[in-house]
Every structure is written in structure tokens, then in C-alpha cells.
């Protein structure tokens, strides 16, 4: 089954609002809403994600921005912040790219640099 067909907006929002939901299921619902949810929900979740990243990983700074405005990070810096190897970080990103059937690695030449 394609990830896009695994959820609906209604089921994903129900999971987010449930008081005792499993954290893995909650994360899957958030991930689906960020990828396929309505624009206003996506924007809110991406803003929250950015705030959480800044708070939990203050050393991790965007190296540029994708054409859609989303921050881009250096994979080696992500791996260091998560205390995993760069190889493992790349494998996780590649797996997500395959699951989502959309690119998550962005060529540096396609990003807008941070001044």
C-alpha cells in the first residue's frame, strides 16, 4: 500500500488528539500530515518541527533552504547531533525517500544559501 493511502486527514487528526496514543503511531500520523495533509496543518506542523529542532538541537543550523522554503541541513551535522554515523543517517533518509516516493536529498546547487 502506498503511504499516501495509509491515512486520511480525519484518522491522522484523531491520532494526534488521542490522549494515550502510542508515540510511534503519533509520529506516523504527524509524518503523514506533513507530507499529505492540508496546507494549513502542514504549515503548523512544520513550524512546530522547526521550533522543536531549534530547542532540542541548538547546534544544528540550516545550511540553506529548498525552493519550497523548507530548511536544508548537512547530513554529517544531522548525524553528529543524533549521535549516529553519517552512513546510518543517509540510510534513514534514503529509506524515508523510498517510503514516501519523493526526494529528501536536495542537491546543494538547488538550495538558497544562508547568508
N, C-alpha and C positions, 0 to 999 in steps of 0.2 A: 504494500500500500504506500502511496506517495505521502510524504509528510504533510503536504497541504491538505490532504483528505482525512487526516487523523483527528482533526479537531474542527469545531465550529466556534465562532465568536462566543456564542452562548455557553458552550461547555467549558471553554477556556476561562471565561469570566467567572463561572460558577466555582471552578477550582481555585481561582485567585481569592475569592471571597470566603471560602470554606475555612472555618476556624481550626480544624485539626488535620488538614490535608498533609500528606507525605511531602517532604521537601523536594524529592526528585520529581514527583508529579507536578508540583507547583512550578518548578523550574522549566519543565517541558511545556507547560501552558504559557508561561511568560515568553519562552523562546518562540513558540508558535505565533503568539500575538505580535511580537516584534517583527517576525518575518511576513505574516499574512493578515494581521489584524487591521482594523480601521485606522486611518492615518492619525486621528487624534489620540487613540490608545497607544499606537506605536510611538508617537512623539513623546507622550508622557512616560512610557517605559524607558525609552532611550535617554531622556533627561535624568530619570532616576538612576539608570545604569551608570551614566556619566558621573553623577554625584557620588554613587557608591564606589566607583573606581577611584575617584579622587580621594575619598576618605580612607579607603582600605589600602590603596596602593599609591600613596602620595609621590613616590619616586617615579612612577610610570607616567610619562608625558607623551602626548601625541606628537608624532614626527611630521604629520601632515593631515590633510583632510581629503576624503574621497569626493568625487564630483557631486554626490548627493549631500555633502556636508558632514558626513559621519567621520569621527576621528580615526586615524590610522596609527598603528603602533608598530614598533620594531619587534619582530618575533623573538630575538635574543633578549630584549629587555622584558618582554612578557614572561619568558621562561625564567629569567632571573627573579622576577617579582613573585612568581608562583613556586619558586624553588624546585623547578623541574628542568630537564635538559632541553636544549633548543630542538633536538630531534623529536622529543616527546611532544613539545608544543606544536611543531609542524605537523606531526601525525594527528593530533587532536583537531587542528584546523582543517587538515585535508579530509578527515572523517566527517566533520561538520559540513564541509563543502560538498562532499558526496551525498550525504543525507539530505541536504537542503536543495541539491541540484542547482546551486548558484555559487558564484565565485566569492571567496572570502579573502584570498590573497589578492592584493592590488599592486600592480606594477608601480613602483615609486614615481615613474615618469607621469603617471596619471593622477597623482595627488597634488594638492595645493600645499606648498610648504608653509610651515610655521615660521614666522619671522622672528 
